[in-house]
């Protein structure tokens, strides 16, 4: 993987979910930052619809940046990007 690599965790066309816990373990081992796009999982996965992190029982602080496209789940326009204080 290069610094510009992107790995999709929820595939729109198949619904397959990548193993987020294993990827987070690699993140900790190799010290890289993770940007998680929750556009397709927000409102669908997790007990209360909060997405992949909730689905796998992980905390928001486990990834540095989380993004959402509002048109995917909420039928809106625009998007959101939230991050940890270390990524300011």
VENCOR-V545430 format. One record per residue. N is the residue number from 1. SS is DSSP state (2 for helix, 1 for strand, 0 for the rest). PSI is psi in radians with two decimals (* if undefined). D_CENTER is the distance of its C-alpha to the mean C-alpha in Angstrom with 1 decimal. Layout:
BEGIN
n->N ss->SS psi->PSI d_center->D_CENTER
n->N ss->SS psi->PSI d_center->D_CENTER
END
This chain:
BEGIN
n->1 ss->0 psi->2.41 d_center->17.7
n->2 ss->0 psi->3.06 d_center->18.7
n->3 ss->0 psi->-0.28 d_center->17.3
n->4 ss->0 psi->0.22 d_center->16.4
n->5 ss->0 psi->2.64 d_center->14.6
n->6 ss->0 psi->2.33 d_center->11.5
n->7 ss->0 psi->2.15 d_center->10.1
n->8 ss->0 psi->2.35 d_center->8.7
n->9 ss->0 psi->-0.37 d_center->7.2
n->10 ss->1 psi->2.05 d_center->8.8
n->11 ss->0 psi->2.11 d_center->12.0
n->12 ss->0 psi->-0.72 d_center->13.5
n->13 ss->0 psi->-0.43 d_center->17.1
n->14 ss->0 psi->-0.37 d_center->17.1
n->15 ss->0 psi->0.08 d_center->14.5
n->16 ss->0 psi->2.52 d_center->14.0
n->17 ss->1 psi->2.22 d_center->11.1
n->18 ss->0 psi->2.75 d_center->10.7
n->19 ss->0 psi->1.48 d_center->11.6
n->20 ss->2 psi->-0.77 d_center->8.7
n->21 ss->2 psi->-0.69 d_center->11.6
n->22 ss->2 psi->-0.65 d_center->13.6
n->23 ss->2 psi->-0.64 d_center->11.2
n->24 ss->2 psi->-0.60 d_center->10.9
n->25 ss->2 psi->-0.71 d_center->14.7
n->26 ss->2 psi->-0.67 d_center->15.1
n->27 ss->2 psi->-0.77 d_center->13.3
n->28 ss->2 psi->-0.64 d_center->15.8
n->29 ss->2 psi->-0.70 d_center->18.6
n->30 ss->2 psi->0.10 d_center->18.4
n->31 ss->0 psi->1.01 d_center->17.2
n->32 ss->0 psi->2.83 d_center->14.5
n->33 ss->0 psi->2.53 d_center->11.8
n->34 ss->0 psi->2.27 d_center->8.2
n->35 ss->1 psi->2.08 d_center->6.4
n->36 ss->1 psi->2.07 d_center->2.7
n->37 ss->1 psi->1.97 d_center->4.2
n->38 ss->0 psi->0.30 d_center->4.6
n->39 ss->0 psi->-0.74 d_center->8.1
n->40 ss->0 psi->-0.21 d_center->9.4
n->41 ss->0 psi->-0.42 d_center->8.2
n->42 ss->0 psi->2.25 d_center->9.1
n->43 ss->0 psi->-0.11 d_center->12.8
n->44 ss->0 psi->-0.87 d_center->13.0
n->45 ss->0 psi->2.70 d_center->11.4
n->46 ss->0 psi->2.74 d_center->12.4
n->47 ss->0 psi->-0.68 d_center->15.9
n->48 ss->0 psi->0.27 d_center->15.7
n->49 ss->0 psi->0.37 d_center->13.0
n->50 ss->0 psi->0.00 d_center->10.3
n->51 ss->0 psi->-2.84 d_center->7.6
n->52 ss->2 psi->-0.73 d_center->6.2
n->53 ss->2 psi->-0.79 d_center->6.9
n->54 ss->2 psi->-0.68 d_center->10.2
n->55 ss->2 psi->-0.71 d_center->10.9
n->56 ss->0 psi->0.08 d_center->11.1
n->57 ss->0 psi->0.54 d_center->12.8
n->58 ss->0 psi->2.84 d_center->10.8
n->59 ss->0 psi->2.63 d_center->11.1
n->60 ss->2 psi->-0.53 d_center->9.2
n->61 ss->2 psi->-0.12 d_center->11.3
n->62 ss->2 psi->-0.34 d_center->10.0
n->63 ss->0 psi->2.66 d_center->7.7
n->64 ss->0 psi->-0.63 d_center->9.7
n->65 ss->1 psi->2.38 d_center->7.9
n->66 ss->1 psi->2.30 d_center->5.6
n->67 ss->1 psi->2.68 d_center->7.0
n->68 ss->1 psi->2.38 d_center->8.6
n->69 ss->1 psi->2.13 d_center->11.7
n->70 ss->2 psi->-0.33 d_center->14.2
n->71 ss->2 psi->-0.37 d_center->16.3
n->72 ss->2 psi->-0.90 d_center->14.2
n->73 ss->2 psi->-0.65 d_center->14.5
n->74 ss->0 psi->0.05 d_center->16.8
n->75 ss->0 psi->0.71 d_center->19.2
n->76 ss->0 psi->-2.89 d_center->19.3
n->77 ss->0 psi->2.69 d_center->19.2
n->78 ss->0 psi->-2.79 d_center->17.2
n->79 ss->1 psi->3.10 d_center->13.7
n->80 ss->1 psi->2.61 d_center->12.2
n->81 ss->1 psi->2.08 d_center->10.8
n->82 ss->1 psi->2.61 d_center->10.8
n->83 ss->1 psi->3.01 d_center->11.2
n->84 ss->0 psi->2.88 d_center->13.4
n->85 ss->2 psi->-0.39 d_center->17.1
n->86 ss->2 psi->-0.31 d_center->17.3
n->87 ss->2 psi->0.94 d_center->15.5
n->88 ss->0 psi->* d_center->18.2
END
